[in-house]
């Protein structure tokens, strides 16, 4: 089954044939595909926002130190998903860091004793990080924006040092299509990729990453096995 004017899609995470998962009641409105093999859900690429529209949306995010609630949200992630797996003193890449320089996450990591590089394809596009290896790479509310998630995760896995960690925070999608249709996280026009834990676990295994933590509703940590 595919919407009028649409063609069946391949999963943008594992490459298997995807099935229509959710469509709104108008041909002009977005529709989404779900992969039966890995569970990944993605917006049909024809409905991606333009780069300028996406940038305008990103600039509306309040990710500064003035946002106490957001700071506490980040600190809880660092305590739960970084500190137990990557001791202070190591190097961290804040991938998709946003418009602030340094990002609030980077500031928190620096205070905790890490060295930190930041990269953002829109706001900090320098690519020196591609020549380095890191003990920890963080995607904090970034994975849902990725247009080529397999490419991005593959590249990041290559930049991890042996026994380095990949820490990801992104909301896990509802399994029911009606719940997905009403889901607040879907409503952000820049959110185009949605990962049940099994979808990222499957990809991680192919990249030589072992699961270290799965924490509902939104967090996963993977460790790079030493022999990869």
Protein Blocks (a to p, Z undefined) as FASTA:
>chain_A
ZZehiacdddfklopacddfbdcfbfkbccddddfknopacddfklpccfklmmmmmmmp
ccbfklmmlmmmmmmmmmmmmmmmmcghiacddehkbjbdcdfklmmmmmnopacddddf
klmmcfklmmpccfbdcdehklmmpmblmlmmmmmmmmpcehiacddddddddfblklmm
mpmklmpmklmbdcdfklmmmmmmmnopacfbdcdfkbccddddfkZZ
